[in-house]
Amino acid sequence: MKQVMERAELKRFDDPDETREIPKGRVDLVHIAGDVIGRLILEPGWRWSTSVKPIVKTKSCQESHLQYQLSGVLKVRMDDGTEFECHAGDVSFLPPGHDGWVVGDEPVVLVDFQGMKKYAVQRE
């Protein structure tokens, strides 16, 4: 059960509580209202299977994501073979079992409201 906060909070991604550096990317995290929200900045050439998979050691991304995309193009391939592209202004939900990569020369910037607590955290 999520903890209900009794006071207002204000955070900025420009002053995150935590930053996780990953190859060709960065995850800025703010801890707010008992949850963790992430801003991902993914450079051209970033791909989950080459940038994050070696850290988490799973076949595909096993976090679910509820995200709003600010810039760039992110291509997603689900484990069942379904593919689609996310563009600036899109809101997407990705259940566990996917790969993703930046398409083109523009960085992907997105805000993820779910799945950030363990994202890109070293697994044993």
C-alpha positions as CSV (number, residue, x, y, z in Angstrom):
1,M,0.0,0.0,0.0
2,K,1.3,3.4,-0.9
3,Q,2.0,5.9,1.9
4,V,-0.3,8.9,1.8
5,M,1.6,12.1,2.2
6,E,0.0,14.8,4.4
7,R,2.1,17.7,3.1
8,A,2.8,19.2,-0.3
9,E,6.1,18.4,-2.0
10,L,7.9,20.0,-4.9
11,K,10.9,18.5,-6.7
12,R,12.9,19.3,-9.8
13,F,14.7,16.9,-12.2
14,D,17.4,19.6,-12.4
15,D,18.2,18.7,-8.8
16,P,17.4,15.0,-8.6
17,D,17.6,12.9,-5.4
18,E,19.5,10.3,-7.3
19,T,21.2,9.9,-10.8
20,R,22.0,6.6,-12.4
21,E,24.5,6.8,-15.2
22,I,24.1,4.1,-17.9
23,P,26.0,3.7,-21.2
24,K,24.7,6.4,-23.6
25,G,22.1,7.6,-21.1
26,R,21.2,8.9,-17.7
27,V,18.3,8.4,-15.3
28,D,17.5,11.3,-12.9
29,L,15.2,10.2,-10.1
30,V,13.0,12.2,-7.7
31,H,11.5,10.6,-4.6
32,I,8.1,12.2,-4.1
33,A,4.9,11.3,-2.3
34,G,6.3,7.9,-1.4
35,D,7.1,7.0,-5.0
36,V,10.0,7.4,-7.5
37,I,9.6,9.3,-10.8
38,G,12.3,9.2,-13.4
39,R,13.5,11.4,-16.2
40,L,15.5,9.3,-18.8
41,I,17.8,11.1,-21.2
42,L,18.9,8.5,-23.8
43,E,21.5,9.5,-26.4
44,P,21.5,8.3,-30.1
45,G,22.8,4.8,-30.1
46,W,21.3,3.9,-26.8
47,R,19.6,0.5,-26.7
48,W,18.2,-1.3,-23.6
49,S,19.8,-4.6,-24.6
50,T,23.3,-3.1,-24.8
51,S,23.1,-0.4,-22.2
52,V,21.0,-1.8,-19.4
53,K,20.8,-5.6,-19.9
54,P,24.5,-6.1,-18.8
55,I,23.6,-4.3,-15.5
56,V,20.3,-6.1,-14.7
57,K,21.1,-9.4,-16.3
58,T,17.6,-10.2,-17.6
59,K,16.6,-11.3,-21.1
60,S,14.5,-8.2,-21.6
61,C,13.4,-5.3,-19.5
62,Q,11.3,-6.7,-16.7
63,E,10.0,-3.4,-15.3
64,S,6.7,-1.9,-16.4
65,H,6.7,1.7,-17.5
66,L,4.1,4.4,-17.7
67,Q,5.8,7.2,-19.5
68,Y,5.4,10.6,-21.2
69,Q,7.8,11.3,-24.0
70,L,9.2,14.8,-24.3
71,S,11.5,14.4,-27.3
72,G,13.1,12.0,-29.8
73,V,11.9,8.7,-31.2
74,L,12.0,5.5,-29.1
75,K,11.3,2.2,-30.9
76,V,10.0,-0.6,-28.7
77,R,9.9,-4.3,-29.4
78,M,7.8,-6.5,-27.0
79,D,8.9,-10.1,-26.3
80,D,5.9,-11.2,-28.4
81,G,7.4,-9.4,-31.4
82,T,5.0,-6.4,-31.4
83,E,6.8,-3.2,-32.4
84,F,5.9,0.4,-32.2
85,E,7.5,3.9,-32.0
86,C,7.0,6.5,-29.3
87,H,7.3,10.2,-30.2
88,A,7.2,13.5,-28.4
89,G,3.8,14.0,-26.9
90,D,3.0,10.2,-26.6
91,V,2.0,8.5,-23.4
92,S,2.8,4.8,-23.3
93,F,2.5,1.8,-21.1
94,L,5.1,-0.9,-21.4
95,P,4.5,-4.1,-19.4
96,P,7.5,-6.3,-18.5
97,G,9.2,-8.0,-21.5
98,H,10.5,-5.5,-23.9
99,D,13.6,-3.9,-25.6
100,G,13.8,-0.3,-26.7
101,W,16.2,1.9,-28.6
102,V,16.7,5.4,-29.8
103,V,15.9,6.0,-33.5
104,G,17.7,8.8,-35.3
105,D,20.0,11.6,-34.1
106,E,17.9,13.3,-31.5
107,P,18.1,12.2,-27.8
108,V,15.0,10.7,-26.3
109,V,13.8,12.4,-23.1
110,L,10.9,10.9,-21.2
111,V,9.4,11.0,-17.8
112,D,8.5,7.6,-16.3
113,F,5.9,7.4,-13.5
114,Q,6.3,3.7,-12.8
115,G,9.1,1.1,-12.8
116,M,11.9,3.4,-11.7
117,K,12.7,2.1,-8.2
118,K,14.8,-0.8,-9.6
119,Y,15.5,0.4,-13.1
120,A,19.2,0.0,-14.1
121,V,20.0,-1.4,-10.7
122,Q,22.8,-4.0,-10.5
123,R,21.4,-7.5,-10.0
124,E,23.5,-10.3,-8.4
